[in-house]
Amino acid sequence: MKQGFVKVAAVTPNLQVADVEYNTGKICEAIDAAYENRAKVVVFPELCITGYTCSDLFLQDILLEESKKALLKIAKYTRDKDMLIFVGMPLMQDGKLYNVAAALNKGDILGFTTKTFLPNYGEFYEMRQFTPGPKEARWILFEGNKVPFGPQILFECTTMPNLVVSAEICEDVWAPMPPSIQAALGGATLIVNCSASDETIGKSSYRRELIKGQSARLLAGYIYANAGEGESTTDLVFGGHNIIAENGSILRESRRFVNRAIYSEIDINRLVGERRKNTTFQINDVPGLIRVPFYLEMEKTYLTRKFSKHPFVPYNEREKARRCEEILNIQAMGLKKRLAHTHAKTAVVGISGGLDSTLALIVTARAFDMLKKDKKQIIAVTMPCFGTTDRTYQNACKMSKQLGATLIEVPIAEAVNIHFRDIGHDPKDHSVTYENGQARERTQVLMDIANKDGGMVIGTGDLSELALGWATYNGDHMSMYGVNASIPKTLVRHLVQYAADTTVDKELKQVLYDVLDTPVSPELLPPKDGNIAQKTEDLVGPYELHDFYLYYLLRFGFEPSKIFRLAKYTFEDTYDDVTILKWLETFCKRFFAQQFKRSCLPDGPKVGSVALSPRGDWRMPSDACVAVWLKDLENISLSDI
């Protein structure tokens, strides 16, 4: 539960219809297994103490009495279990029979959540035996104790205040206004569903999308436990389709037609952070909610859920291709509008043979196609200097030719040396002045060509470079429209890969593949034996780590120690802990120190959920202090996290 992670379980136990004693034993066995797996919130199916398919047997007093005794036995069994457990059962109250989910914690019965919407169509006939739950929760006496009874009861963890759990039952989530909506608006961060949803053709896909969508709409975790084998097959088959979702993502899903338990970890702090940012999600004082405290011990949650090493890049190949096409269109549409609005005759791109300028040129060519403009009006400018290698130079030239651009070569070494003479800098001193002098000279050349030819300079810098400040202020940092401004480096590579894979031009394909194979470098220091001497990732750290840090810092507002924990878990087969911590510290320091460069960024299209535009997603003082973030890193014990 530290850092917001709560291990949860959705369980489909083996059962026998109307055999309460047998079912109770199986439920207790499943509780033991969940406890061994260190689950903190455990959800069982609808009416699992008796079986959902008892039909008119629910009208038999003996079954209802045995069910009540079973609940007391199960509750007692949980006395030494550090868990919040939900089990489904029938319950008589005020002469009516209700379908309820009983909440149990450390031997106590915390409350009964009633089913609000009873299906009475198709294969369902629940209103024959059951009564819909009341509109608002109230207190009732159960075995001499006052417990809440009704919909939208909120169970609040005293040791982790952000963990607020509410239950609904099966059909409730299929209704136009599920009870979980009001529960979430009242503060519930985790919704559980005790369900008995039968299997028919195509229903599992709909069910999956329903649960995924509800978790997204509520910015909540959702645990869905479904009835399975053991229910009567007189007319229906139940597949035990269990689902654990978090804010629109399926974390774990069971294989159907096999009774089993599934586990995952819901990140409650992430959900709270999402709600904090989302101004349309507003916690209200919802009338009729009853809040019930429960206790769980705070401890480390061992992670089993997966985190992508490259969170900006889709894992599925088909989805990746679709996403790449969409991103290129967004970039190109943004540039198309700007070119049309400014009546630009040309677009000027500084082309180095590296990934970023390659992507910018591809996007520019696509924008010209959209405008039905002659791509010869794209002016691709290569500006070789002290660090330029033949490989990148040749790639820049070939690429420009194959994309139909007009290639201009402007060697800048002489101009830079004159500038060094003017400012009194020794060219043998390969300091930051040596490097930045080249970058600013290139920008001057591009800007002046754009002025001369009635065009605009297309920026090539990417999101990762902006986060790290890996750009020369008023050099490559500046342009008239930055098409790559919200594209992280790990995604730039996949976009260029997609362009290479899909082009029918064999020569272009070959050069793009070679660009992909070239080390990332600003090429500002002289080559060694004709090869690139300056590799960015040797200097500033691996971009896949920095993009991982960037995603979780900006997208979810995670503290550095939590980001370190996720990176350690995710990259355990790639980097050791010391390396991960070293570059995370570098990231934090550079991210804060370099904000001044982001405060005056050129315009550029937002593509994904993370962006650094000072006019949009990220507004930060340029003189903010990093001390709090570094202190959090200092408290990390590599052996303890």
N, C-alpha and C positions, 0 to 999 in steps of 0.2 A: 504493500500500500504506500510505501515511500515514493515520493515524486509523482503521486497520483495514480499509479497503476493498481488496479484491483482485479485479481484473478476470479473469473466467473465460470460457471458451468451450466449447461443445458443437458438434462438427463432424461432419457427414455428407459425406464426400468422394465424388466419382464414382469408381466402380471397375468392374472386369471380373472375373468369377468365374475364379479360378485364375491370373489374369495378374498375377503378383507384381511384375514390373518396372513395369507400367502403374500399379498401385495404389500402389507406392512413390513414383512421381513425383507422383501426385495428393495423397498424404499430405504430401509435402514442399511442394507448392504451397500446401496448406491451412495448413501451419505458417508459411509466409511471410506469408500473409494475416493469421493470428492475431497474428503478431509485429508486423505493421504496425498492427494494432488494439490493440497493447500488452497483449494478454492474458498473464497470468502462469501460469494453470493451464488446460491445453487437453486435452480428452478426445475420443477417437475411438471408433467403434463396435467391437463385439465381432468378433474375427477379421478385422479390416478389411484386414490385409496380404494375406490370401488371398481374402477373401470368406467370409461365414458359410455360404453354401449349397454349399460344395464337396462335401459328403457323403462318399462313399467315396474321393474323391480325397485326403482327409486321410490315407489309409493309404499314399499314394505317397511314397517317400523323397525324390524329387526336389522335390516341393512343399514338404516340411518343410525341406529343406536351403536352398531358395531363400528361404523365409520367414526363416530364421535370418540369411542374408546381408542380406536386406532390412532387418532390424532393426538390424544393425550399420551399414548405410548411413544409415538414418534417424537413429540415435544420433549418428553423426559429423556429420550435417547440422545437428544442434541445438547443436553446440559453441559457436557464437557467439550463441545465442539464450537470452535470460534468461527461461526458461520451465520449468515442470514439465509433461511431456507423457505421456499414457497412450494406448497403442495396443494393439489386440487382435491376438493371433496364436496359432497352434498351437505347442506346444513339447514335444519329446521329452525325457523325463527318466527314468532308471532303467528303460528299456524300455517305458515307458507314455507315452501321448499326453495332454497336458493343454491345456485351454483357459485362456489366461492373458492378463492385461493387463500389458504391460511399461511400467515407469516410467522416463522419460528426463529427464536434467537436464544441460545444458551438455556434451553429448557422452558422458556416462556412463549406463550402464544400472544403475539403482538397485535394481531388484528385479522379481520376477514374482509378481503376485497371481493365485492359482489360483481357478478357478470351483468353488464348493463343491457347489452343487445343479445336477445335470444333468437337464433335462426329458426324459422318455422316455414321453410320453403325447401323445395327439392327433396333431398334425402334427409333433411333435418326436421325434427319435430319436438324441439326442446320445450316449447310452451305447454306441451301436454303434461309435463311433470314439474317444470320450474317456473318461478315468478321472476320477472326482471328486478334487478336491484333497485334500491331507492335512489332518488335523484341526488341526495346528499348523504354523506356519512354521518353516523350517529354512534353513541355508545350503547352497548348491550351487556347483559350479564351472561357469561359463559362459564359454567362450572364454578360459580361463585365469584368470578373475577370480571371486572369491567374491561371490555375490549372494544375497539372501534369496529364498526360494521358498515360497509357501503363502498361506494366508488372513490377513487382518487385519494386513498390514504397515503400519506407521505411518511416513509420510514427513514429517519435521519440518523446518520452515524455520528456519535458523540466524539469519536476520536479523529474523524475525517469529515469535517462539516460539509465539504462539497459533495460527498457521497449521499445522495438523496434518492431513495428507491420507491417506485410506485408500480403497482401491478394492474394489468388488465387481462381479460380472459378471451382467448380465441376470437370469436366473431367481433369482439369490440374493436379490434384493429381494422377489420374489413368495413366498418361502418363509416358513413360520411364524416362524422365528428367523433373520432375515438376518444375515450376518456383520457388517454395519455396526453392529449393536447392540453387540457386544463391542468393536468398534473405537472407537465413540463413548464407551463407558464407559472405554476405555483412554486417551481424550483427543483422539480425532479430531474436528475441528470442521468438516471438509469431506469429504463422501463423493462419490466419482465412480463412475459406472457405465458400463462399456463394454457396450452392449447390441445385440441383434438380435431385436427383438420385432416379429413380423409384424402386419399389419392385418386384423382381422376386425370385424364390425359391433359397435359399442359398446365395443371394446377400448381405444380412445384415451381415453375418459372414465375408465375404470377405471384405466388407466395413470397418467393425470394425478392422480387422487385418491390413488393409491398413493404416488407420489413426493412429493406435497404432504404426505401424512400421515406418511411416514417422516422427512421433514425436520423436521416438527413434533415427532414423538415423540423424536427424537434431539437436538432443539435445535441443528440443524446446517444447513450449506449442502449442497445436493445437485445434482450436475451429471450429467445423464442424456443420453448420446449414443447415438443409435439408427441402425441400418443403414437404408439407403434404396434409391433406384433404382440399378440396377446389379447387385443380387443376382439370383439366378436366380428366374424366375417360373414354374418348372415346376409348382409347387403353391402357392406363397405369393407375397404382395406385401408389400414393406417400405416404410413411408411416411416414414422419416427424421424421426420425431417426437421432437424434442429438447426438453428441459425443464431450466430452471435454477430451483431453488427455495431458499428460505431460511426456516426455522422456520415452515413451514405456508403460506407465500405463494409463488405462482408469480411470479418476477421476469421471466422471458422464456420464450416457448414458440414453437417453429417451426410454420409452416404445413406440414401433411403433404403428402406426395407431391412434394416439391421438395427436392432435396439442397442444404443450405445450412449455414452456421455461425450460431449465435446467441451473443450476448455479454451479459453483465451484470456487476454488481459485488456480490460477497458481502461483507457487513459482518461480519468475523470478530469484532471487538471487541463488537459487539452480541450475538452468539451467546454469547461468553464471559460477558458481563454477565447474560444470561438464565440461564445455567447457575449462575452465582454466587448468584443470588437463589432458584433453585429447589432446595429442600432434598431433593427426591426424586430429583434427578439427581446422582449421586455418582460421581466419577471413581475407578476402582478400579485396583489393580495386577493387570490381567488376565494370566493366565499364557499363555505362548506367543506374545505379541506381540513383533515385532522392530521396533526403531526405527531409521530410516535418515535421516541428516541430508541436506538439500539446501540450495542457496543461491539466493536471488533478491535482486536489488538493490532497496533501498528507494527508492521514488520516489512522486511524486504520482499518484494514480489519477484519471483524468478520468471523471466520472460520466455515465452514460447512463440508469440506472434512474430511475424516477419516484418522487417523494415527494409525497404529497397535501398541498395547502395546508391542508386541514382534516382532520387525521388522526383526529379523533373522529367524523367524519361519513362514512358509506359513500358511495362514488362512484356506484355503480349505483342508479338511481332505484327499481327494484323492491326491492332490498335495503334501501335507505334507508327505504322505507315499512314493511317488515317489522320493521326495527330500531326505528323510532320506536314502533310498536305494542308491541313487547316492552318497551322502556324505560318507557313510560307504565304498563304493567301492573306492572313491578317497583316503580316509585314508588308506585303506588296500593296494591299488596299490602302494602308496608311500612307505609304509613299506615293501611290497614285493620286490620292486626294491632294497631298501637299504639292506635288509637281503641277497638277492642274490649277490649283488655287493661285500659285505664284507665277503661272505662265512661264515656267522654266523651259528654256530651249534645250538645255542639256542637264545631265546628272554627272557629277564628277566623283569618282571613287578612287581612293588611293589603294592600289592593289599590291600586296607584298608577297603573295604566294602562300600566306598563312590561312588558317581556318576562318578567322573573323572576316577578313576582307573578301575571302572567297564567298562566304554566305551573303555578304552585303551586295556583291556583284550579281549573284544569282537572284536575289530579291529584286534588285534594280531592273534586271532583264525581264523578270516576270511583270513588274509594274509597267514597263514600256510596252509589253505585249498587251496588257489590259487597256492601255491608252491608245493602242494601235500606232505607236510612234516608232520611227526607225531607230533600231538599237545602235546604229552608228553614232547617234547623238549621246550615247553613254560614253563618257571620256574616262577610260581606265588609265590611271597614271602610275607608272612604276618609277620609283625614285631611289635607285641604288646608292649606297653609301658605304661606310667603313665595314659594317657587319653583314652586308648582303652576300649570300652564297649563290653560286651558279644554279643550284637546284631550285631554290625559291624564285629566283629571277626568271628562269626558264618556265616554271609552272605559271607564274603570273602572266607572262607573255602569251603562252599557249591558251590559257584559260580565257583571256580577254578576246583573243582571236575567235575561239570556238563559240563564244557567247554572242559574237557579232558586235562587240564594242570597238570604239576607236582607241587604239593604244598609243599613249604618249610616254616617252622616256625622258625623265628630267634628272640627270645625275646631280646630286646635291653636295658631294664631297668638297668641291672648291668653295661653294658658298658657305658651307659650315666652317671651313678653315679660315675664311676671311672673317667670319663672325667671331671665331675664337681669337683671332688676332685683335679684332676691335675691342673685345672685352678683356683681353689680357689673359686668356686661358691657354695653358700648355696642352697641345693635342696629345702628348704622351700621358697626360693625367686622365685616366679612364674613369673619372668620377661621375656622379650624377649629372654634372654640368655637361660633360662629354656626351652622355646619352640623351639628355633632354634637349640639347641644342639641335640634334638631328631631328627629333620628333617635332619640335616647333618649326623647324625649317620646312619640313614636309607639309605641315598644316598651312603654312603661309603660301606655299606653292599651290596647294589645292584651292585655297580660298581665292587666290588671284586668278587662277585659270577659270574658276567659276564666274568671277566678275567679268573676265574678258569674253567669255563665251555665253553669257546670259544663262548661267546654270546655278545649281546648288550642290554643295558638298554633302555627300551621304556618309554619315558616321558609321564606323565599323566596330567600335568598342562594345563588349558584351556585359551582361549583368554581373558575372563573376569578377571581372576586372573592376567594375564600378564598386562592388562590395569591398574589394581589397584596396581600392585606390590605385590599382596597377595601370595607371595612365598618366601621361605628362600633362599637368595643368596647362590649359590653353595650347596644348599640342594635340595629340590624338584624342584627348578628352573633349575636344570641341569639334562641332560640325553644324550643319544647317538642319539636319534631320537624322536622328540615330535609329536606324532600322533594327539594330541588334540590342537595343538598350535593355530589353527585358528577357533576353535569351541567355541562360547560364551556359558556361563553357561546355559542360557535359552534354547539353542539348544541341549546341552548335555542331558538335561532331556528328550527331545523328541526323541533323538536317542536311548536312553536306553529304553524308552517306546515302541518305534517301535520294538526293538529287543525282548522285552518281549511279545509284541502282536503277533509277527510272529513266535516265536519259537514253535516247537512241543513238546519240552521237558517240561513237566509239572512242574518238580522240579525246573528247571532253571527259568521258567516263574514266579514261586512263589517267588523265592529269588530276582529276578530283580524287581518285584513289591514292595518288602519290601525295597530294596535299594532306590527306588523312593520315598518311604514314610518316609525315614530317614532324619532328619535335616542335612543340609550341615554344616560340622565341620571339622577342622584339627585334632581334638581330641588330643590336646597337654596338656590340663589341666586335672587334676584328675576328674573322674565322680562324680556326686552328686546322692547318692542313686541308683547307678548303671546306671544312665541316662547321656546322653551327657550334659556336663556343658558349653561347649563353642560353641555357634552357630554363624557362620560366619556373617550372615546377621544382627545379633544384633550389631556386632562390626563395620562392614564396610558399612552396608546399604543393601537394597534389590537389588538382582542381576537384577531383571527385570527393575529397574530404571537405574542401571549402564549400562546395555546393551543398553537401549534406548539412554542414553547420549553418549555412545561409538559410536553407529551407526551414529548419526547425527554429532558428532564432526569429526569423521574420514571419513565417506562416503561423506559428503557434506561440511565439513568445517564450519558449523554453529557456530556463536558466542554463548556464554553461555546464554545470555538473550533470544535469539530466541529458544534455546533448552528448556529453562525453560518454555517459552510460550507454546511450543508444548506439553511438559510433563504435564503442568497444565491442558491443554485442554484435553489431552488423558487420564490422570489418575485422573480426577476430582472425580470419584466415588470410588477411592481407597486410595489416599493420599491427605492430605491438603497441601496448598501452602508452609507452613513453612517446612514441612518434605521434600518436593521436592527440595526446595532451599538448605536446609541443606546438603542433600546427593549429590547434584550437586556441591556444593562447595568442599565437600570431594573428589568427583571424580576428579575435576580439579587439586586440590592440589596433590593428589596421582599420577595422570597420569603424571604430570611433574616431581615430585620428584623421581619416580621409573623408569625413562627411562634407567638408567644405567643397570638395570636387563635385559631390552629388547635389549640393544646394544650388548649383547653377548649370544643371544639365540642359542640353538641347531637347527639343521635343522628340518624341519617339513613341511608337505604338505599344500599349500594354498587351501582352500575349497570355500570360498565365496568372496564377494566384499570388505570385511574389513579384514585386516590382519596386524600384527605388526612385521613381520620379518624385521630386520635391513638390510637384503640383497634385500628386495623387496619393499613392499608397504609403509613402514614407516621408514623414516630416520630422526632422530631428535637428536640434541645435548643432551647429558646426563646432561648438566648444563644449559639448557634453563630455563628462568624465567617465572613464571606463572602470573606475576603482571598484565599484560594487560587483561587477562581472568578474574582475580578476580575483577579488577576494573569494568569490564562490569557487573559482578554480583552485585557489590555494588550499581550500578545505578538503579537496578530493584526496582520499586515500586509495591508491591504486589497488590495494588488496581488499578493500571493503566495498567498493561500488559494484 
